[in-house]
Amino acid sequence: MKLNCLIIDDEPMAVKVIQNHLKEFPDITVVNTFQHPLEALSVIESNSIDLIFLDINMPKITGLDFLKSISIKPHVIITTAYREFAVESFELDVADYLIKPIPFARFLKAIDKVRHLIQLEKGLSEPIVNKPHIFIKSDKKLIKVYLSEILFVESLKDYIKISTTAGDFLVLRSITSIEEELPNEYFLRIHRSFIVSVEKVKAVEGNTVEVSNRKIPIGRNYLKDAKRIILHITEDNEKP
């Protein structure tokens, strides 16, 4: 599914960030960029535009006032430094609301959301059970990894290894950054070098947990909380 997009933002560096993020999506074409929203009107009216990245605070007219004024409304992702306009933006049916500086992982989720919305509109998809997932960059590809398949994450200096039921993936990023992305109700940091999926823990023995026949150490500073959380969840799962 090919998508055409516009970027409307009066900050050149902000435009550059979005353009760099979009390089990872060969199916998305940037038709044009504009510093003033009114300059984009003729392009929106005369071209098939699927998506607009729209800043709020711009000269002459704000992004939200511009959005209210146009009759043809592509999907819109707001890109702004201001949090306080989120409610008003979603009342205008924007697809997503991104706060600058925009991390790639959050940008990816917004793109995934727009794709899903367009598929539903065009009737291209079956009723979707959108299984929780993340995207990781490995071997120069963006790979979808379902959270339910992750066994554990191991820090290897500048890299992390994500071990899943489908195989292992080596990713150039820190374990702290992936920890922030994984939901803490299902994943637990048990060591400075390890995060485990709590539901995949098969056994707890002393200062180690067993995950998929791998014994993983529990760090001294993590021991009390790790045992409390793992054993509590295990007990809950055993209840009828």
Secondary structure as GFF3:
##gff-version 3
##sequence-region A 1 240
A	DSSP	beta_strand	3	8	.	.	.	ID=ss1
A	DSSP	alpha_helix	12	22	.	.	.	ID=ss2
A	DSSP	beta_strand	28	34	.	.	.	ID=ss3
A	DSSP	three_ten_helix	37	40	.	.	.	ID=ss4
A	DSSP	alpha_helix	41	46	.	.	.	ID=ss5
A	DSSP	beta_strand	51	54	.	.	.	ID=ss6
A	DSSP	alpha_helix	63	69	.	.	.	ID=ss7
A	DSSP	beta_strand	75	80	.	.	.	ID=ss8
A	DSSP	alpha_helix	86	91	.	.	.	ID=ss9
A	DSSP	beta_strand	96	99	.	.	.	ID=ss10
A	DSSP	alpha_helix	104	122	.	.	.	ID=ss11
A	DSSP	beta_strand	133	138	.	.	.	ID=ss12
A	DSSP	beta_strand	141	146	.	.	.	ID=ss13
A	DSSP	three_ten_helix	147	149	.	.	.	ID=ss14
A	DSSP	beta_strand	150	156	.	.	.	ID=ss15
A	DSSP	beta_strand	159	164	.	.	.	ID=ss16
A	DSSP	beta_strand	167	171	.	.	.	ID=ss17
A	DSSP	alpha_helix	175	181	.	.	.	ID=ss18
A	DSSP	beta_strand	187	191	.	.	.	ID=ss19
A	DSSP	beta_strand	194	197	.	.	.	ID=ss20
A	DSSP	three_ten_helix	198	200	.	.	.	ID=ss21
A	DSSP	beta_strand	201	205	.	.	.	ID=ss22
A	DSSP	beta_strand	208	211	.	.	.	ID=ss23
A	DSSP	beta_strand	214	217	.	.	.	ID=ss24
A	DSSP	three_ten_helix	220	222	.	.	.	ID=ss25
A	DSSP	alpha_helix	223	238	.	.	.	ID=ss26
###
